[in-house]
Amino acid sequence: MNAKKNKKSKITLAMIESDSIVEFIGVDAGRTLKNHLTSLGLLPGQKFKVIKNDFQSAFILKVKESRVALGKGMATKIIVKKTDE
């Protein structure tokens, strides 16, 4: 029963509006995507800002002092948590 509840409560990056600050929780994907995101500086616990999400095209993120572009497919696999910052 808890597994079902946790699955329903997952928030993906694709659901987050522009100008939101989120915390990277993990990736619901294989090793290749995990390694790619790690190389971009997205590690568990890392906070970053969603600069642009128009729900149609690429996402623009601010990770530390860099801007990173991700496709919508990647964004649907990235699990995040909204923060109050």
Backbone bond lengths (Angstrom), bond angles and torsions (degrees), N, CA, C in turn:
res aa  C-N    CA-C-N  psi(-1)  N-CA   C-N-CA  omega(-1)  CA-C   N-CA-C  phi
1 M - - - 1.440 - - 1.529 111.93 -
2 N 1.319 118.77 -41.26 1.455 121.14 178.26 1.516 112.59 -63.69
3 A 1.334 117.97 -35.78 1.462 121.45 179.77 1.530 110.47 -61.55
4 K 1.322 117.09 -40.81 1.462 120.00 177.78 1.520 110.84 -64.62
5 K 1.300 117.01 -42.84 1.458 120.97 -179.53 1.524 110.00 -62.31
6 N 1.338 118.08 -44.73 1.457 121.45 179.96 1.522 111.67 -63.84
7 K 1.323 118.20 -38.77 1.458 120.97 178.88 1.515 110.89 -62.95
8 K 1.313 117.64 -41.56 1.456 121.12 -179.21 1.518 111.70 -69.46
9 S 1.312 118.86 -28.00 1.453 121.41 -175.39 1.529 113.23 -90.32
10 K 1.329 118.27 3.05 1.463 120.79 177.98 1.516 110.31 -65.93
11 I 1.321 115.32 134.45 1.457 120.62 174.90 1.522 106.59 -113.03
12 T 1.316 116.45 123.38 1.458 119.67 177.82 1.520 109.64 -97.98
13 L 1.312 115.26 160.23 1.459 120.89 178.51 1.525 111.19 -57.89
14 A 1.320 117.68 -32.17 1.467 121.67 -179.54 1.524 112.65 -61.91
15 M 1.329 117.83 -19.56 1.470 121.94 -178.06 1.536 112.81 -91.47
16 I 1.306 117.30 -6.09 1.467 121.83 -171.99 1.525 110.82 -91.20
17 E 1.321 116.50 135.30 1.463 122.33 179.80 1.523 111.40 -79.48
18 S 1.329 115.43 158.85 1.465 121.84 175.91 1.527 110.38 -56.73
19 D 1.316 115.97 151.97 1.473 125.07 178.20 1.525 113.63 68.88
20 S 1.328 117.89 16.66 1.462 121.70 176.33 1.525 109.88 -95.19
21 I 1.315 115.62 148.13 1.466 121.01 173.53 1.520 107.08 -107.33
22 V 1.331 115.10 129.85 1.453 121.28 -177.08 1.524 110.50 -131.29
23 E 1.315 114.87 164.13 1.467 122.08 175.42 1.520 108.13 -111.38
24 F 1.320 115.71 131.04 1.462 121.88 178.68 1.526 108.47 -72.59
25 I 1.337 116.40 122.98 1.464 121.90 179.74 1.519 110.96 -99.94
26 G 1.321 117.18 -46.75 1.455 120.69 -178.90 1.509 111.51 176.77
27 V 1.342 114.65 -170.89 1.458 121.40 -177.53 1.519 108.93 -130.49
28 D 1.314 115.90 133.80 1.455 121.62 175.88 1.534 107.22 -98.09
29 A 1.347 115.37 66.25 1.470 121.37 -175.76 1.522 109.12 -159.07
30 G 1.303 114.57 -176.34 1.460 120.89 -177.69 1.515 114.27 -82.21
31 R 1.315 113.94 -177.69 1.462 122.43 -175.47 1.531 112.38 -62.76
32 T 1.331 117.15 -36.07 1.469 120.24 -177.04 1.523 110.92 -61.20
33 L 1.322 117.64 -48.93 1.466 120.51 179.36 1.523 110.50 -66.57
34 K 1.319 117.93 -40.64 1.467 120.58 178.26 1.522 110.74 -58.50
35 N 1.330 116.79 -44.74 1.463 120.62 179.27 1.521 111.87 -65.31
36 H 1.323 116.56 -39.67 1.470 120.54 178.75 1.533 110.55 -62.29
37 L 1.327 116.63 -46.24 1.467 120.26 -179.64 1.523 111.14 -65.31
38 T 1.322 117.07 -36.90 1.463 120.58 177.06 1.528 109.88 -62.03
39 S 1.325 117.12 -41.49 1.468 120.52 179.65 1.531 111.83 -65.47
40 L 1.341 117.26 -23.41 1.459 121.89 176.98 1.532 112.42 -87.09
41 G 1.329 117.18 -3.44 1.455 121.12 179.16 1.514 114.30 95.80
42 L 1.315 117.80 7.23 1.465 120.93 178.93 1.526 109.34 -91.15
43 L 1.310 114.63 101.17 1.462 122.76 -179.62 1.523 108.64 -120.82
44 P 1.331 118.04 153.70 1.469 119.68 177.58 1.532 111.34 -52.45
45 G 1.322 115.92 132.00 1.460 121.77 -179.12 1.522 113.37 93.03
46 Q 1.330 117.96 -15.23 1.464 122.18 -179.82 1.524 110.04 -69.64
47 K 1.326 116.64 130.55 1.461 121.05 175.93 1.519 108.30 -97.87
48 F 1.337 115.38 143.32 1.456 119.69 178.41 1.520 109.52 -151.92
49 K 1.321 115.18 164.34 1.466 121.22 -177.80 1.524 109.58 -106.53
50 V 1.330 115.69 137.64 1.455 121.48 173.04 1.528 106.46 -86.87
51 I 1.328 116.50 107.46 1.459 121.62 -179.27 1.527 110.26 -75.90
52 K 1.353 115.63 -45.47 1.466 119.33 -177.64 1.521 111.00 -141.08
53 N 1.305 115.37 126.93 1.458 123.31 168.33 1.515 106.38 -145.54
54 D 1.324 115.35 101.98 1.466 118.93 178.18 1.531 110.96 -98.88
55 F 1.351 115.89 11.11 1.460 123.85 177.36 1.525 113.09 63.37
56 Q 1.349 117.62 16.36 1.456 120.76 178.75 1.522 112.91 -131.39
57 S 1.313 117.78 -38.66 1.463 120.07 -174.03 1.530 110.51 -122.60
58 A 1.311 115.71 -156.31 1.465 121.29 -176.60 1.530 111.89 -62.51
59 F 1.326 114.33 153.44 1.458 122.52 175.79 1.519 107.88 -95.46
60 I 1.327 117.15 141.35 1.453 121.87 172.99 1.521 106.48 -114.65
61 L 1.332 115.84 125.51 1.460 122.32 -178.95 1.514 109.85 -119.32
62 K 1.323 116.44 152.12 1.457 121.22 170.07 1.526 106.54 -109.55
63 V 1.322 115.55 109.35 1.459 122.79 179.76 1.522 106.82 -111.91
64 K 1.324 116.19 114.00 1.466 122.27 -172.26 1.524 107.38 56.13
65 E 1.321 119.11 -118.22 1.469 121.19 -179.06 1.523 112.46 -107.21
66 S 1.325 117.30 14.70 1.467 121.50 -178.01 1.515 111.01 -115.25
67 R 1.324 115.28 154.52 1.465 121.08 171.96 1.520 107.96 -103.23
68 V 1.324 115.21 137.00 1.455 122.36 -176.31 1.522 108.06 -128.48
69 A 1.326 116.43 135.22 1.470 121.48 175.87 1.527 108.95 -106.13
70 L 1.313 115.86 133.90 1.468 122.14 177.39 1.516 109.28 -130.47
71 G 1.319 116.30 146.47 1.455 121.10 175.69 1.514 111.46 -76.90
72 K 1.316 114.91 163.76 1.465 120.93 -178.44 1.529 111.59 -62.93
73 G 1.332 117.45 -36.75 1.461 120.86 178.99 1.515 112.23 -60.33
74 M 1.336 116.39 -42.41 1.472 120.28 177.18 1.521 110.34 -65.26
75 A 1.322 116.18 -41.79 1.469 121.03 -176.71 1.519 112.13 -61.63
76 T 1.328 117.35 -29.89 1.467 119.83 -179.83 1.530 112.03 -74.70
77 K 1.332 117.26 -12.07 1.456 121.42 -178.88 1.529 113.31 -104.28
78 I 1.328 116.60 -5.41 1.461 121.39 -177.95 1.526 109.61 -94.93
79 I 1.322 116.39 120.38 1.468 122.21 -179.53 1.525 108.83 -92.47
80 V 1.328 116.06 128.89 1.463 121.44 -177.53 1.530 110.60 -132.31
81 K 1.329 114.20 169.61 1.458 121.73 174.54 1.521 106.94 -132.86
82 K 1.330 117.57 129.63 1.475 120.91 177.88 1.521 109.38 -67.30
83 T 1.337 115.63 143.72 1.462 121.19 176.71 1.513 109.40 -118.54
84 D 1.308 116.63 168.46 1.468 121.77 -178.06 1.517 112.65 -93.04
85 E 1.314 117.48 -3.33 1.483 119.68 -176.16 1.480 112.07 -67.44
